[in-house]
């Protein structure tokens, strides 16, 4: 006697079929670069404050000691002061990064830079924001883009869905804000004469 499989109570829950979008539907590489520059500009400003302070003070020996080969002499007091300023400056930079790139982008699909350029980052299959942890994982995966001589960052130039390698690893795509999910678009019509 063979047992029959149980009949589900309701209709089977399946993900909508993913239809391939044309390459032009995804965010161009140049727009993604501009959004990244907007996102990282405040962090670089904060990190460079001690360097700029040393330039203004005209203490080139300390610049070489702190940022260069360290062969020139810099007084311990000056080095300690600017080193602590840089360390203290890193705290708001890390908080901004976690809020903007992990929390905000993970929750809404848009970092500050992406919102200024009207683009969003979504999961390639669900078309929903990816959440804090996946957004953080995506940033960690960008080290792979960097590690292979930055080729991963250039990958969107020839990729069909304009994804970096980190996007491929995490399963994300970057699209214009007004782009609807692929399954809600009308099916492509055959060209005239076919």
Order of alpha helices (4+ residues) and beta strands (2+ residues): alpha-alpha-alpha-alpha-alpha-beta-alpha-alpha-alpha-beta
